[in-house]
Amino acid sequence: MTGRKAGRERRLEAGPESMPNPVPRLEPGPETGLEPGSGRLEAARFWRSPALPGVDLLRARYVTHRFTRHAHDGYAIGVIVSGVEEFDYRGARHRAGAGSVVLVDPEQAHTGHAGEPDGWAYRMLYPSVEVIAEIAAELVAGRGTPYFPEPVVFNAHSAALLRAAHDAAEHGDSLASSTLARTAFGALLRHHAARLPPETRLPDDPSAVRLAREILHERLVDPPTLEDLALAVRAKPFALIRAFKTVTGLPPHAYLNTLRVSRARGLLDSGVPAAQVAVDVGFTDQAHLTRHFKRIVGVPPAAYQRAGTYKTRTENHT
């Protein structure tokens, strides 16, 4: 695992409390716009369920859509329903096929695109760090931050739990979705996670990067040039880019766009119109916001705000 010494990680061990083990029965019902044979149709829905506080949900089928390099504040955990997704993560390219589970840790830069011409369909859950930490504290022994050494795993039981939890949340079944999601996260923690002991945690940001990030947070709407940013933190421009990418996985301009999209989500959640949101977070106009928002979140701002389904038919160039 990049940036961590081999042998220092500890696999999570089961604690004294046993974990419930409901096995859902999955029926192969259709998923409109997401099932195999949907042609070149892309469809996505991003929403939250009251039964799953601290967890965002995405159901999508993508063909030509590409996620730009970005990072999440929390975990990204999901199951591939059909097709193949490819993504760059921790210095390597990974392929996730149907039935596999994708596990991305917080604040780890990654991309996402189709790994075959017909694209991929998946169901994603984005639990906060607090959600996963609380489950880990209840179920497993040890201290430290849970993380997943392998970004793609094959575990039929966990995949079934994740898909069933996702489906229950979409249909408003609060008890089933909360039970299944918690059980799925617990199973993944027990079988696929490790602890990063406190003594092996990565050091704090170098002072130049820490100051640069603070400046970008404060000057979201009117960011400085690279040269001015480097001057403000007493670093050379190229040296700052290298250090910034080492710490965040992103160059300063990409980090700024990720930060703007994160702020935009908060404003959209508060009901602010997308056109005003674009201005408030520093994008040139609503089209500029939409382009970057969809590259990171997977749906346009309007679909995100109404928790609706976004659909588009792509051109077939084969």
N, C-alpha and C positions, 0 to 999 in steps of 0.2 A: 504494500500500500504506500503510495507516494507520500514522502515527508514523515514517515514513522519508521522506527527501527524494527526490524524483524525480531520476533520473539518477545516483544514487549507487550503485545496485545493479549488480552485474556478473554476467552470465550465465556459468555454468560452461563452461569450454572443455575439450575432450578433452586428456588428458595423453598422454605418450609410449606408454603401454601401451594396446593395443587391447583392447576388451571382447568376450568371447565372445558370440555372438548366436544361441543356440539358439531355434528357433521351434517351440513346442509344438503338437501336434495336439490340439485340444480336441474331445472327443466330447460331444454334448448329452445326457449321462446325467441321470437325475432326481436331484433333491435333495429328499429327503423333507421335506415341510412348507415348502419354500422355493420350489418351482417355481410358475410362473403357474398359476392355476386351483385353488390350495389353499384357496380360499374365505377365511374370516376367521381361519384358523389362524395363530397367531404361534409361531415356534420360534426358539431361539437356542442356540448352543453356544460357550463361551469356554474356550480351553485353551492349552497350550504344547506345543511339540514339541522333543525333545532335539536334533534336527537344526538348529533355529533358535534358538540361545541369544540372549537379549536381545530376542526378538520374541514378543509375545502375538498370539493369533489369535481372531477372532470370525466365526462364520458365522450369519447371522440373516435372518429375515423378520419384519418388523414392520408392523402395520396401525394400531393406535391408540396404540402405545407412543410416548412422547415423552422424549427425552433432555433433562434440565434443563441449564442453562448450566453448563459445566464445562471443565476443561482437563486435558491429559495431560502427564506429564513428558517423554515422547518424541513421535515423529511418529505420526499416524494416516493410513494409506495403504490404500486399498481400491478395489474395483471393484463397481459397481452391476450386479447380475445381472438384475434385472427391476424394473419400477415406477419410482417417482421419490422421491428423498429431498430434503427441503428443510432447510436449516440456516442459522442466523444466525452470521456470522463476520466479524470486522473491519469492523463497521458496515454490513453489507449482508446481504440474504437471497439465498442461492444455491440453484439447483435442479440436481440430478444425476440424469440419466436412465440407462436401461439402456445399458451399454457404456462409460459414462464412468468416469473415475478421480478419486477424491476425495483431496485432499492437504491435510492440516492440520498446521501446524507446532507444535513443543513449546510448552507454556505459553501457548497462545492459546485464549481462552475461545470456546466455540461451543455450539450446541444441536443438535437433530436430531429430525425428525418426518416423517410421510408427506406427500408432495406431491401425492398423488391418493388416491381412496377405497380402492383395493385395496392401498395401502401400497407397500413396497419390500423387495427382498431384496438382500443384499450379502455380500461376503467382505472382511473387514478384517484388516490386519496392523498391529501397533503396534510398530515397531522403536524401540529406544532411541536416544538422541542418539549414543552411542558407536558403535552399529552403522552408522548412516548416515555418521558422520564418518570411520570407518575405510574404508568403500567410496569415499567422496569423495576421501580422501587417495590411494587407489590409482589411481583412474581419471581424475581431473580436476585441472587446474592451478589455482593460486591459493591464497589463504589466506582465512580467514574462515568464518563459520558458514553452512552450506547452508540455504536456506529456499525455499519455493515461492510465488512471487508470485500464481499463479492457483490457487484452491482446487478448481476443477473443470476437468479437461482431457479431451480426446478423443484417445486414442492407442490404436488397436486392438491394436498389437503389445504395448505395456506392459500393457494390460488382460488380454490373453491370457496373458502371462507371470505376472501376479499371480494370476489364477484357477488356472492350472496349478500354481503353487507352493503355493498354499493347499490345493488338492485333494491334491497329493502329500504334504503334511505331515499331512493328515487320515488318509491311508491308510498312513502310516508309511514312505514311501519317502524315506529320509534323503538320498541322493545327489541325487535329482531335486529335492526341495524346497529343499535348500540352494543348488543350482546355479541353479534358476529364480528363487528369491527374490533372490539376489544380483544376477543379471542384470537382473531387473525394477527393483530399486532403482537399479542403475547407469544403466539407460536413462532412468529418470525424472530422475535427477540431471543427466545429460548434456543432456536435451532440455527440461526444465521447471523446473530449479532455478536459483537465483542465489546469489551470495555476498553476505553483509552484511559489508563490510570492517570491520576492527577499529575504525577511526576513526569509523564511523557507528553503532556499537552504541549501543543506548539506555543512558542513564545509570543508575547504581545507583538503587535505590529511594530516594525521599525518606526522611529519617530517621524521620519519624512512621510511615510505612507499614512500613518495615523493622522498627522496634521493635514495631509492632502484630502483624506476622506472627510475630515471635519469641515474643510473649506467647501467641498462639493455638497455636503449636506446643507450648509448655510447659504450657498449660492446656487441653489437648484435652478432658478430662473435665469440668472446671468452668470454662468460659470466663466472662469478665467480661461485664457489660452493655456496650452501645455507649458509654454515658456514662462508665463506669469505664475502658473501653479508651481512649477519647479523652483522659480525664484523665491516664492513665498515660503517654501519649505527648505530652502537652501540645499537644493539638489540639482544635478544636471538632468536635462529632459529625458535622455535615453536611460539614464540610471534610474530615474523615477518610474518610467514605464516598466522596466524589468522588475523593480522591487514591488510595484503595485500588482503586477501579474503574479508574482510569487505568493503574495499574501492573499489576494482575492480571486485569482484565476482569470481576471479580466483587466484589460487596459483601462485607464481612467475614463475615457469617453463611453465605453461599454458599461462600466460601473455606474456612471451617471444616468444612462438610459434605464438601467435596471432599477435604480433608486427612484427615478421619475415615475416609472410604471408602478412601483410599490406605493408611492404617494397617491398616484392616480386611482388605484384601487380603493384606498381609504376614502377619497372624495366621492367616487362613484357609489360606494356603500352608503354614503351620507345623503345621496340623492342629487348631487350637483350635476348639472347637464354636462355631457361630454365636451361640448365646445368650450365651456368655461373651465373644465378640468384641464384641457390642453394648455390654456393660457396660464393657469395657476401653477402648473408643474414645469413650465418652461419649454413646451413643444411649440413649434412654429404655428401649427393650426391643428384642427381636429384630424385631418388626414394623416399628419405626422404622428399624432398620438396613436391613431388606429393601427398604423403600420408597425410601430414598435410594441404596442400592447399585444397584438395578435402573435407576434414573434416570440413573446415571452410567456403569455398566459394561455394562448391557444385559441381564444375567441376575441372578437372585436369588443370594444368598450360597451356598445349598446346591448349586445347579447349578454355580456357579463352583468350589466346593471339590472337587467330584467330577469336574470337567471333563466334565460330562454335557450333555445337550440339554434345554432348558426349553421346554415347549410349553403354549400356552393358546389357547382358542378365544374370540375376541371376539364381542360382540353386533353384529349388523348393524342399524344404525339407519336405513338408507336405505329 
